[in-house]
Amino acid sequence: MTEDHLIKYGLIPEFVGRIGNIVELNKLTVKELSDIITDSKISPYLQYKEILATEGIELEIQIGAVKKIAENCHTSDIGARGIKNYFDSILRDTLYDIVELKQKNLNKITITTQSVDNLAKPKYNYST
């Protein structure tokens, strides 16, 4: 991609001249998106896992759910930014109801493929 491409796209030359570096990025693969979910320091999954751990609740995600989120983000062309949207949607009600769920002895939350498919609540496990 060159400056001429940007001008042809519709940007005015005065603006294009102020752009220091023009970089073209490749689309992330499903594997790379999956790795972001499970291994990245800024993974929404790991962030929610830490938040819930402070409440004594374990957060788990099924491998199929990781793959489904990664595939959905890849096919929708929303990339890694879309990953957080899935976790926010799936865990929103859980976080809102966390006090009540803890009173019922919730000890583990599992994000399943069905949770991802339907953007529905995850599976709850209670201690007896």
Sequence and secondary structure as in RCSB ss.txt:
>XXXX:A:sequence
MTEDHLIKYGLIPEFVGRIGNIVELNKLTVKELSDIITDSKISPYLQYKEILATEGIELEIQIGAVKKIAENCHT
SDIGARGIKNYFDSILRDTLYDIVELKQKNLNKITITTQSVDNLAKPKYNYST
>XXXX:A:secstr
  HHHHHHHT  HHHHTT           HHHHHHHHHH TT HHHHHHHHHHTTT EEEE HHHHHHHHHHHHH
TT TTHHHHHHHHHHHHHHHHTHHHHHHTTEEEEEE HHHHHHT   EEEE  
